[in-house]
Every structure is written in C-alpha cells, then in structure tokens.
Amino acid sequence: MRELLEPEGIDDETIETIISHGWGLCVDEPEPATPIAKSLFTVDELTGIVQAYGLMRPEGLDGMAVKSLKKKFKDKKFVTKCDREVIKKGFAMLGMEAADVMECVIKGMQEHKEELRF
C-alpha cells in the first residue's frame, strides 16, 4: 500500500494512518501509534457490524442502542467475517471501553446516514 501512496506525494503520517486499518492483517507495518490510526484500526471492522445490524432493523441506525449492538457483537454467527478479536485489540489499543467506542461509531454513522444510504 505504501508503494502506491508515496508516488502520489502523500506524507508519511497520512500514509501510516491510511494503512493502519490493515495492521497485523494485510499490512506489515508498525503498530498504529497516533490516536487517529488507532481509531481507524478499531472501527474498520466495527462499522461492518453496525452497518449490518442497521440494515436488519426497520428503523436502520435511528435509535440503535449500545446494549443491543453489544448483543450482536457477542453473537459469533452475526457478521462472521468481522473479526471481533481485531476490534477488541483496538479497544485495548485506544484504552477505551467497548461501549464507549460503540457509542461513538453509532453516533458517527447516524450523523452520516444519508451518505451511508440508510
């Protein structure tokens, strides 16, 4: 990925942020170090779970509660391709509770629900 971004004149910090979402999965780079890189790593997989849950709810993202999202998160049969261990590693990396990160993701996705086609 770095080799694709460097020729475009993108600075190192931005490149490191962009590729942080694949750390340990498909990118052999150092562990994300900045708050934004850690956040991107954490929420990349989590947004997939939130989106899937929103698609199955009649009201979409509106009124989505952290408590109900946590239940879906614990259900290993729900969105099996989203790696919960990666998300948990991200929670730890951020030093935040799962519920707090989930709340941020829900709110952020609600604020952009038109762009996300909800």
Phi and psi in radians as a Rosetta constraint file:
Dihedral C 1 N 2 CA 2 C 2 CIRCULARHARMONIC -0.963 0.35
Dihedral N 2 CA 2 C 2 N 3 CIRCULARHARMONIC -0.714 0.35
Dihedral C 2 N 3 CA 3 C 3 CIRCULARHARMONIC -1.157 0.35
Dihedral N 3 CA 3 C 3 N 4 CIRCULARHARMONIC -0.354 0.35
Dihedral C 3 N 4 CA 4 C 4 CIRCULARHARMONIC -1.488 0.35
Dihedral N 4 CA 4 C 4 N 5 CIRCULARHARMONIC -0.531 0.35
Dihedral C 4 N 5 CA 5 C 5 CIRCULARHARMONIC -1.539 0.35
Dihedral N 5 CA 5 C 5 N 6 CIRCULARHARMONIC -0.634 0.35
Dihedral C 5 N 6 CA 6 C 6 CIRCULARHARMONIC -1.011 0.35
Dihedral N 6 CA 6 C 6 N 7 CIRCULARHARMONIC -0.787 0.35
Dihedral C 6 N 7 CA 7 C 7 CIRCULARHARMONIC -1.102 0.35
Dihedral N 7 CA 7 C 7 N 8 CIRCULARHARMONIC -0.286 0.35
Dihedral C 7 N 8 CA 8 C 8 CIRCULARHARMONIC -1.486 0.35
Dihedral N 8 CA 8 C 8 N 9 CIRCULARHARMONIC -0.003 0.35
Dihedral C 8 N 9 CA 9 C 9 CIRCULARHARMONIC 1.403 0.35
Dihedral N 9 CA 9 C 9 N 10 CIRCULARHARMONIC 0.341 0.35
Dihedral C 9 N 10 CA 10 C 10 CIRCULARHARMONIC -1.420 0.35
Dihedral N 10 CA 10 C 10 N 11 CIRCULARHARMONIC 2.337 0.35
Dihedral C 10 N 11 CA 11 C 11 CIRCULARHARMONIC -1.217 0.35
Dihedral N 11 CA 11 C 11 N 12 CIRCULARHARMONIC 2.775 0.35
Dihedral C 11 N 12 CA 12 C 12 CIRCULARHARMONIC -1.028 0.35
Dihedral N 12 CA 12 C 12 N 13 CIRCULARHARMONIC -0.730 0.35
Dihedral C 12 N 13 CA 13 C 13 CIRCULARHARMONIC -1.097 0.35
Dihedral N 13 CA 13 C 13 N 14 CIRCULARHARMONIC -0.728 0.35
Dihedral C 13 N 14 CA 14 C 14 CIRCULARHARMONIC -1.180 0.35
Dihedral N 14 CA 14 C 14 N 15 CIRCULARHARMONIC -0.703 0.35
Dihedral C 14 N 15 CA 15 C 15 CIRCULARHARMONIC -1.062 0.35
Dihedral N 15 CA 15 C 15 N 16 CIRCULARHARMONIC -0.815 0.35
Dihedral C 15 N 16 CA 16 C 16 CIRCULARHARMONIC -1.063 0.35
Dihedral N 16 CA 16 C 16 N 17 CIRCULARHARMONIC -0.656 0.35
Dihedral C 16 N 17 CA 17 C 17 CIRCULARHARMONIC -1.151 0.35
Dihedral N 17 CA 17 C 17 N 18 CIRCULARHARMONIC -0.818 0.35
Dihedral C 17 N 18 CA 18 C 18 CIRCULARHARMONIC -1.052 0.35
Dihedral N 18 CA 18 C 18 N 19 CIRCULARHARMONIC -0.799 0.35
Dihedral C 18 N 19 CA 19 C 19 CIRCULARHARMONIC -1.455 0.35
Dihedral N 19 CA 19 C 19 N 20 CIRCULARHARMONIC -0.101 0.35
Dihedral C 19 N 20 CA 20 C 20 CIRCULARHARMONIC -1.088 0.35
Dihedral N 20 CA 20 C 20 N 21 CIRCULARHARMONIC -0.457 0.35
Dihedral C 20 N 21 CA 21 C 21 CIRCULARHARMONIC -1.138 0.35
Dihedral N 21 CA 21 C 21 N 22 CIRCULARHARMONIC -0.364 0.35
Dihedral C 21 N 22 CA 22 C 22 CIRCULARHARMONIC -1.813 0.35
Dihedral N 22 CA 22 C 22 N 23 CIRCULARHARMONIC 0.201 0.35
Dihedral C 22 N 23 CA 23 C 23 CIRCULARHARMONIC -0.994 0.35
Dihedral N 23 CA 23 C 23 N 24 CIRCULARHARMONIC 2.287 0.35
Dihedral C 23 N 24 CA 24 C 24 CIRCULARHARMONIC 1.322 0.35
Dihedral N 24 CA 24 C 24 N 25 CIRCULARHARMONIC -0.123 0.35
Dihedral C 24 N 25 CA 25 C 25 CIRCULARHARMONIC -1.905 0.35
Dihedral N 25 CA 25 C 25 N 26 CIRCULARHARMONIC -1.004 0.35
Dihedral C 25 N 26 CA 26 C 26 CIRCULARHARMONIC -2.354 0.35
Dihedral N 26 CA 26 C 26 N 27 CIRCULARHARMONIC 0.111 0.35
Dihedral C 26 N 27 CA 27 C 27 CIRCULARHARMONIC -2.268 0.35
Dihedral N 27 CA 27 C 27 N 28 CIRCULARHARMONIC 2.187 0.35
Dihedral C 27 N 28 CA 28 C 28 CIRCULARHARMONIC -1.698 0.35
Dihedral N 28 CA 28 C 28 N 29 CIRCULARHARMONIC 1.304 0.35
Dihedral C 28 N 29 CA 29 C 29 CIRCULARHARMONIC -2.184 0.35
Dihedral N 29 CA 29 C 29 N 30 CIRCULARHARMONIC 2.907 0.35
Dihedral C 29 N 30 CA 30 C 30 CIRCULARHARMONIC -1.084 0.35
Dihedral N 30 CA 30 C 30 N 31 CIRCULARHARMONIC 2.734 0.35
Dihedral C 30 N 31 CA 31 C 31 CIRCULARHARMONIC -0.947 0.35
Dihedral N 31 CA 31 C 31 N 32 CIRCULARHARMONIC 2.444 0.35
Dihedral C 31 N 32 CA 32 C 32 CIRCULARHARMONIC -0.922 0.35
Dihedral N 32 CA 32 C 32 N 33 CIRCULARHARMONIC 2.354 0.35
Dihedral C 32 N 33 CA 33 C 33 CIRCULARHARMONIC -1.998 0.35
Dihedral N 33 CA 33 C 33 N 34 CIRCULARHARMONIC -0.528 0.35
Dihedral C 33 N 34 CA 34 C 34 CIRCULARHARMONIC -1.580 0.35
Dihedral N 34 CA 34 C 34 N 35 CIRCULARHARMONIC 2.746 0.35
Dihedral C 34 N 35 CA 35 C 35 CIRCULARHARMONIC -0.974 0.35
Dihedral N 35 CA 35 C 35 N 36 CIRCULARHARMONIC -0.705 0.35
Dihedral C 35 N 36 CA 36 C 36 CIRCULARHARMONIC -1.202 0.35
Dihedral N 36 CA 36 C 36 N 37 CIRCULARHARMONIC -0.671 0.35
Dihedral C 36 N 37 CA 37 C 37 CIRCULARHARMONIC -1.158 0.35
Dihedral N 37 CA 37 C 37 N 38 CIRCULARHARMONIC -0.730 0.35
Dihedral C 37 N 38 CA 38 C 38 CIRCULARHARMONIC -1.107 0.35
Dihedral N 38 CA 38 C 38 N 39 CIRCULARHARMONIC -0.705 0.35
Dihedral C 38 N 39 CA 39 C 39 CIRCULARHARMONIC -1.129 0.35
Dihedral N 39 CA 39 C 39 N 40 CIRCULARHARMONIC -0.793 0.35
Dihedral C 39 N 40 CA 40 C 40 CIRCULARHARMONIC -1.076 0.35
Dihedral N 40 CA 40 C 40 N 41 CIRCULARHARMONIC -0.778 0.35
Dihedral C 40 N 41 CA 41 C 41 CIRCULARHARMONIC -0.987 0.35
Dihedral N 41 CA 41 C 41 N 42 CIRCULARHARMONIC -0.772 0.35
Dihedral C 41 N 42 CA 42 C 42 CIRCULARHARMONIC -1.216 0.35
Dihedral N 42 CA 42 C 42 N 43 CIRCULARHARMONIC -0.821 0.35
Dihedral C 42 N 43 CA 43 C 43 CIRCULARHARMONIC -1.500 0.35
Dihedral N 43 CA 43 C 43 N 44 CIRCULARHARMONIC -0.216 0.35
Dihedral C 43 N 44 CA 44 C 44 CIRCULARHARMONIC -0.954 0.35
Dihedral N 44 CA 44 C 44 N 45 CIRCULARHARMONIC -0.893 0.35
Dihedral C 44 N 45 CA 45 C 45 CIRCULARHARMONIC -1.325 0.35
Dihedral N 45 CA 45 C 45 N 46 CIRCULARHARMONIC -0.661 0.35
Dihedral C 45 N 46 CA 46 C 46 CIRCULARHARMONIC -1.101 0.35
Dihedral N 46 CA 46 C 46 N 47 CIRCULARHARMONIC -0.651 0.35
Dihedral C 46 N 47 CA 47 C 47 CIRCULARHARMONIC -1.101 0.35
Dihedral N 47 CA 47 C 47 N 48 CIRCULARHARMONIC -0.505 0.35
Dihedral C 47 N 48 CA 48 C 48 CIRCULARHARMONIC -1.127 0.35
Dihedral N 48 CA 48 C 48 N 49 CIRCULARHARMONIC -0.684 0.35
Dihedral C 48 N 49 CA 49 C 49 CIRCULARHARMONIC -1.215 0.35
Dihedral N 49 CA 49 C 49 N 50 CIRCULARHARMONIC -0.756 0.35
Dihedral C 49 N 50 CA 50 C 50 CIRCULARHARMONIC -1.086 0.35
Dihedral N 50 CA 50 C 50 N 51 CIRCULARHARMONIC -0.765 0.35
Dihedral C 50 N 51 CA 51 C 51 CIRCULARHARMONIC -1.093 0.35
Dihedral N 51 CA 51 C 51 N 52 CIRCULARHARMONIC -0.822 0.35
Dihedral C 51 N 52 CA 52 C 52 CIRCULARHARMONIC -1.065 0.35
Dihedral N 52 CA 52 C 52 N 53 CIRCULARHARMONIC -0.740 0.35
Dihedral C 52 N 53 CA 53 C 53 CIRCULARHARMONIC -1.137 0.35
Dihedral N 53 CA 53 C 53 N 54 CIRCULARHARMONIC -0.729 0.35
Dihedral C 53 N 54 CA 54 C 54 CIRCULARHARMONIC -1.092 0.35
Dihedral N 54 CA 54 C 54 N 55 CIRCULARHARMONIC -0.635 0.35
Dihedral C 54 N 55 CA 55 C 55 CIRCULARHARMONIC -1.193 0.35
Dihedral N 55 CA 55 C 55 N 56 CIRCULARHARMONIC -0.473 0.35
Dihedral C 55 N 56 CA 56 C 56 CIRCULARHARMONIC -1.567 0.35
Dihedral N 56 CA 56 C 56 N 57 CIRCULARHARMONIC -0.184 0.35
Dihedral C 56 N 57 CA 57 C 57 CIRCULARHARMONIC -1.604 0.35
Dihedral N 57 CA 57 C 57 N 58 CIRCULARHARMONIC 2.368 0.35
Dihedral C 57 N 58 CA 58 C 58 CIRCULARHARMONIC -0.999 0.35
Dihedral N 58 CA 58 C 58 N 59 CIRCULARHARMONIC -0.593 0.35
Dihedral C 58 N 59 CA 59 C 59 CIRCULARHARMONIC -1.626 0.35
Dihedral N 59 CA 59 C 59 N 60 CIRCULARHARMONIC 0.148 0.35
Dihedral C 59 N 60 CA 60 C 60 CIRCULARHARMONIC 1.094 0.35
Dihedral N 60 CA 60 C 60 N 61 CIRCULARHARMONIC -2.260 0.35
Dihedral C 60 N 61 CA 61 C 61 CIRCULARHARMONIC -1.434 0.35
Dihedral N 61 CA 61 C 61 N 62 CIRCULARHARMONIC -0.349 0.35
Dihedral C 61 N 62 CA 62 C 62 CIRCULARHARMONIC -1.069 0.35
Dihedral N 62 CA 62 C 62 N 63 CIRCULARHARMONIC 2.268 0.35
Dihedral C 62 N 63 CA 63 C 63 CIRCULARHARMONIC 1.280 0.35
Dihedral N 63 CA 63 C 63 N 64 CIRCULARHARMONIC 0.149 0.35
Dihedral C 63 N 64 CA 64 C 64 CIRCULARHARMONIC -1.118 0.35
Dihedral N 64 CA 64 C 64 N 65 CIRCULARHARMONIC 2.231 0.35
Dihedral C 64 N 65 CA 65 C 65 CIRCULARHARMONIC -1.779 0.35
Dihedral N 65 CA 65 C 65 N 66 CIRCULARHARMONIC 2.527 0.35
Dihedral C 65 N 66 CA 66 C 66 CIRCULARHARMONIC -1.019 0.35
Dihedral N 66 CA 66 C 66 N 67 CIRCULARHARMONIC -0.710 0.35
Dihedral C 66 N 67 CA 67 C 67 CIRCULARHARMONIC -1.010 0.35
Dihedral N 67 CA 67 C 67 N 68 CIRCULARHARMONIC -0.776 0.35
Dihedral C 67 N 68 CA 68 C 68 CIRCULARHARMONIC -1.271 0.35
Dihedral N 68 CA 68 C 68 N 69 CIRCULARHARMONIC -0.588 0.35
Dihedral C 68 N 69 CA 69 C 69 CIRCULARHARMONIC -1.142 0.35
Dihedral N 69 CA 69 C 69 N 70 CIRCULARHARMONIC -0.683 0.35
Dihedral C 69 N 70 CA 70 C 70 CIRCULARHARMONIC -1.060 0.35
Dihedral N 70 CA 70 C 70 N 71 CIRCULARHARMONIC -0.637 0.35
Dihedral C 70 N 71 CA 71 C 71 CIRCULARHARMONIC -1.107 0.35
Dihedral N 71 CA 71 C 71 N 72 CIRCULARHARMONIC -0.758 0.35
Dihedral C 71 N 72 CA 72 C 72 CIRCULARHARMONIC -1.150 0.35
Dihedral N 72 CA 72 C 72 N 73 CIRCULARHARMONIC -0.663 0.35
Dihedral C 72 N 73 CA 73 C 73 CIRCULARHARMONIC -1.063 0.35
Dihedral N 73 CA 73 C 73 N 74 CIRCULARHARMONIC -0.692 0.35
Dihedral C 73 N 74 CA 74 C 74 CIRCULARHARMONIC -1.309 0.35
Dihedral N 74 CA 74 C 74 N 75 CIRCULARHARMONIC -0.357 0.35
Dihedral C 74 N 75 CA 75 C 75 CIRCULARHARMONIC -1.386 0.35
Dihedral N 75 CA 75 C 75 N 76 CIRCULARHARMONIC 1.787 0.35
Dihedral C 75 N 76 CA 76 C 76 CIRCULARHARMONIC -1.170 0.35
Dihedral N 76 CA 76 C 76 N 77 CIRCULARHARMONIC -0.267 0.35
Dihedral C 76 N 77 CA 77 C 77 CIRCULARHARMONIC -1.486 0.35
Dihedral N 77 CA 77 C 77 N 78 CIRCULARHARMONIC -0.219 0.35
Dihedral C 77 N 78 CA 78 C 78 CIRCULARHARMONIC -1.582 0.35
Dihedral N 78 CA 78 C 78 N 79 CIRCULARHARMONIC 2.121 0.35
Dihedral C 78 N 79 CA 79 C 79 CIRCULARHARMONIC 0.867 0.35
Dihedral N 79 CA 79 C 79 N 80 CIRCULARHARMONIC 1.157 0.35
Dihedral C 79 N 80 CA 80 C 80 CIRCULARHARMONIC -1.079 0.35
Dihedral N 80 CA 80 C 80 N 81 CIRCULARHARMONIC -0.408 0.35
Dihedral C 80 N 81 CA 81 C 81 CIRCULARHARMONIC -1.405 0.35
Dihedral N 81 CA 81 C 81 N 82 CIRCULARHARMONIC -0.169 0.35
Dihedral C 81 N 82 CA 82 C 82 CIRCULARHARMONIC -1.545 0.35
Dihedral N 82 CA 82 C 82 N 83 CIRCULARHARMONIC 2.062 0.35
Dihedral C 82 N 83 CA 83 C 83 CIRCULARHARMONIC -1.395 0.35
Dihedral N 83 CA 83 C 83 N 84 CIRCULARHARMONIC 1.829 0.35
Dihedral C 83 N 84 CA 84 C 84 CIRCULARHARMONIC -1.089 0.35
Dihedral N 84 CA 84 C 84 N 85 CIRCULARHARMONIC -0.568 0.35
Dihedral C 84 N 85 CA 85 C 85 CIRCULARHARMONIC -1.160 0.35
Dihedral N 85 CA 85 C 85 N 86 CIRCULARHARMONIC -0.638 0.35
Dihedral C 85 N 86 CA 86 C 86 CIRCULARHARMONIC -1.097 0.35
Dihedral N 86 CA 86 C 86 N 87 CIRCULARHARMONIC -0.788 0.35
Dihedral C 86 N 87 CA 87 C 87 CIRCULARHARMONIC -1.101 0.35
Dihedral N 87 CA 87 C 87 N 88 CIRCULARHARMONIC -0.773 0.35
Dihedral C 87 N 88 CA 88 C 88 CIRCULARHARMONIC -1.099 0.35
Dihedral N 88 CA 88 C 88 N 89 CIRCULARHARMONIC -0.673 0.35
Dihedral C 88 N 89 CA 89 C 89 CIRCULARHARMONIC -1.075 0.35
Dihedral N 89 CA 89 C 89 N 90 CIRCULARHARMONIC -0.670 0.35
Dihedral C 89 N 90 CA 90 C 90 CIRCULARHARMONIC -1.158 0.35
Dihedral N 90 CA 90 C 90 N 91 CIRCULARHARMONIC -0.722 0.35
Dihedral C 90 N 91 CA 91 C 91 CIRCULARHARMONIC -0.974 0.35
Dihedral N 91 CA 91 C 91 N 92 CIRCULARHARMONIC -0.818 0.35
Dihedral C 91 N 92 CA 92 C 92 CIRCULARHARMONIC -1.122 0.35
Dihedral N 92 CA 92 C 92 N 93 CIRCULARHARMONIC -0.733 0.35
Dihedral C 92 N 93 CA 93 C 93 CIRCULARHARMONIC -1.052 0.35
Dihedral N 93 CA 93 C 93 N 94 CIRCULARHARMONIC -0.689 0.35
Dihedral C 93 N 94 CA 94 C 94 CIRCULARHARMONIC -1.357 0.35
Dihedral N 94 CA 94 C 94 N 95 CIRCULARHARMONIC -0.332 0.35
Dihedral C 94 N 95 CA 95 C 95 CIRCULARHARMONIC 1.223 0.35
Dihedral N 95 CA 95 C 95 N 96 CIRCULARHARMONIC 0.579 0.35
Dihedral C 95 N 96 CA 96 C 96 CIRCULARHARMONIC -2.140 0.35
Dihedral N 96 CA 96 C 96 N 97 CIRCULARHARMONIC 2.688 0.35
Dihedral C 96 N 97 CA 97 C 97 CIRCULARHARMONIC -1.277 0.35
Dihedral N 97 CA 97 C 97 N 98 CIRCULARHARMONIC 2.582 0.35
Dihedral C 97 N 98 CA 98 C 98 CIRCULARHARMONIC -0.948 0.35
Dihedral N 98 CA 98 C 98 N 99 CIRCULARHARMONIC -0.790 0.35
Dihedral C 98 N 99 CA 99 C 99 CIRCULARHARMONIC -1.063 0.35
Dihedral N 99 CA 99 C 99 N 100 CIRCULARHARMONIC -0.646 0.35
Dihedral C 99 N 100 CA 100 C 100 CIRCULARHARMONIC -1.201 0.35
Dihedral N 100 CA 100 C 100 N 101 CIRCULARHARMONIC -0.726 0.35
Dihedral C 100 N 101 CA 101 C 101 CIRCULARHARMONIC -1.170 0.35
Dihedral N 101 CA 101 C 101 N 102 CIRCULARHARMONIC -0.767 0.35
Dihedral C 101 N 102 CA 102 C 102 CIRCULARHARMONIC -1.035 0.35
Dihedral N 102 CA 102 C 102 N 103 CIRCULARHARMONIC -0.724 0.35
Dihedral C 102 N 103 CA 103 C 103 CIRCULARHARMONIC -1.076 0.35
Dihedral N 103 CA 103 C 103 N 104 CIRCULARHARMONIC -0.754 0.35
Dihedral C 103 N 104 CA 104 C 104 CIRCULARHARMONIC -1.074 0.35
Dihedral N 104 CA 104 C 104 N 105 CIRCULARHARMONIC -0.748 0.35
Dihedral C 104 N 105 CA 105 C 105 CIRCULARHARMONIC -1.168 0.35
Dihedral N 105 CA 105 C 105 N 106 CIRCULARHARMONIC -0.783 0.35
Dihedral C 105 N 106 CA 106 C 106 CIRCULARHARMONIC -1.029 0.35
Dihedral N 106 CA 106 C 106 N 107 CIRCULARHARMONIC -0.858 0.35
Dihedral C 106 N 107 CA 107 C 107 CIRCULARHARMONIC -1.069 0.35
Dihedral N 107 CA 107 C 107 N 108 CIRCULARHARMONIC -0.764 0.35
Dihedral C 107 N 108 CA 108 C 108 CIRCULARHARMONIC -1.095 0.35
Dihedral N 108 CA 108 C 108 N 109 CIRCULARHARMONIC -0.727 0.35
Dihedral C 108 N 109 CA 109 C 109 CIRCULARHARMONIC -1.249 0.35
Dihedral N 109 CA 109 C 109 N 110 CIRCULARHARMONIC -0.592 0.35
Dihedral C 109 N 110 CA 110 C 110 CIRCULARHARMONIC -1.107 0.35
Dihedral N 110 CA 110 C 110 N 111 CIRCULARHARMONIC -0.706 0.35
Dihedral C 110 N 111 CA 111 C 111 CIRCULARHARMONIC -1.132 0.35
Dihedral N 111 CA 111 C 111 N 112 CIRCULARHARMONIC -0.402 0.35
Dihedral C 111 N 112 CA 112 C 112 CIRCULARHARMONIC -2.065 0.35
Dihedral N 112 CA 112 C 112 N 113 CIRCULARHARMONIC 0.474 0.35
Dihedral C 112 N 113 CA 113 C 113 CIRCULARHARMONIC -1.097 0.35
Dihedral N 113 CA 113 C 113 N 114 CIRCULARHARMONIC -0.544 0.35
Dihedral C 113 N 114 CA 114 C 114 CIRCULARHARMONIC -1.151 0.35
Dihedral N 114 CA 114 C 114 N 115 CIRCULARHARMONIC -0.769 0.35
Dihedral C 114 N 115 CA 115 C 115 CIRCULARHARMONIC -1.111 0.35
Dihedral N 115 CA 115 C 115 N 116 CIRCULARHARMONIC -0.566 0.35
Dihedral C 115 N 116 CA 116 C 116 CIRCULARHARMONIC -1.497 0.35
Dihedral N 116 CA 116 C 116 N 117 CIRCULARHARMONIC -0.016 0.35
Dihedral C 116 N 117 CA 117 C 117 CIRCULARHARMONIC 1.137 0.35
Dihedral N 117 CA 117 C 117 N 118 CIRCULARHARMONIC 0.776 0.35
